[in-house]
């Protein structure tokens, strides 16, 4: 498994390492369409600035992706991962409150958590479901 380094020898970084790049669903759709234009996956990968492994994986899973895009639509595919809250009523009520309060005061996690728990109580939902992990979904950049 790779070279073992001797005691006191420094580890060196690979000169070929590059940052990870994620393609959007629109870019993946274009990549699938462009696959017939390029002779090799290596050329296609170079055109999109990703590795050959990424291109290979996308092409292998293209059938699933196309079916998912067709059934759920483009809006459902705009996010790679969707977070669902168990109490959708609290989610909707908090969204309305955020639109109302937007620009009137500076929001902090504590205020969001407090308001979400208050709304959960008022809507008869389980207050314990509201925690900091869920509230982090509502944070603004």
N, C-alpha and C positions, 0 to 999 in steps of 0.2 A: 504494500500500500504506500506508495510515494516514498520520497527520501526521508531518512531519519537524520535529524541534525545532531551535530556533536555538541557536547557541553560548551557553553560560551559562544556558540555560533549564533549570529543574529538571523532572524527570519526575514526574508525579503518578500515584498509583495509582487504579485504577478504584474507584468507590464501590460497584459492584455485585459485586465479587469476593467469593466465599465459599469456605469450605474444602471440599475434596473429600470426598464421602461415598460409601462403598461399601455396597451392600446385600448382605445374606447371601442364601443360596440360598432360605431359607424366605421372606424378604421379597420376593424376586423372584417366587417362586411365587404369593404373595398378590397382588402387583402384576399378574401376568398374569391371575389370576382376577378381580380388581377392574376390569380394563380394560373390561369390558362395562357396568359400573355407571356409569362416567364418560363424559360425552359427548365430551370432548376430552382429548388427551394432556396439554395444559397443566394441566387440573384434576387429572388423575391425578398429574402431577409435583408439583404443589403439595401434594397430600395426603400424598405420601411424602417430601417435602422434598428432591427431586432435580431436576435440570434436565430439560427436555423432550427433549433429545438422549439422555439416559440412558434415559428411558422408551421412546423410539422404538427405540433399539438393543435393549433387552430384548425388546420386542414383535416385532421383526424376527427375533430369534434364538430366540424362544420354542419353536419346533418342535424345534430341536436340543437345547435345554436340557431339555425335557420328555422327549425320547427318552433323553438321557444319564441323567437322574434315574431313569427306568424301568429302564434296563439295569444301571447301576452301583449303584443304591440310594441312600438318603439319606446313609449313612455316607460313601460315596465323594464326595458332594457337599458335605461339611461344610467342606472346605478349598478355597480357590480354586486353589492351586498345591500339588502334592504333590512332595516331593523323594524320589527313589528312590536308594538307594545300590547300587552295582554288586555289592557283596559282602553279600548279605542275611544270611548266617550271622553275619558280624561285627556287623551291625546288631542282630540278635536277641540275640546274646551280650552286647553292650554294654548293651542295654535291661535284660536280667536283672541285670547287674552294677550298673547304676544303681539298680534297685529294692532290691538287697541293701545297697548303700552309703548309700542315701538316709537322711539324718538323722544318720549316724554321723560324717561329716566334711564340711567345706566343699569343694565341687568347684571346680576351676578348669580352664581350657581345656587347660593343659599336662598335667594329670592325665588328662583325658578322651582326649587325643591319645595319650599314652603307653599307656593301657589299651587303646585301640582297636588300636594297632599290635601290642601283645602278643597280643590276641585274634586278630588277622589272621594272625600267625605261627602260632599254635596251631591255627587252623582251615585252614591251608594256602592262605590267600587272598593276593592281591597287597598287600603292605604299602604300596606307593606310592600306592594308591587312597585311603588315609586321610590327609587333610590338614586344615588349619584351616577351610577352607570347609565341609567335611562336618561337622566337629565343631561348628561354629556352629549346626547343626541341633539339637544336643543341649543347647544352653545353656538355662538356666532363667532366668526373669525375676526 
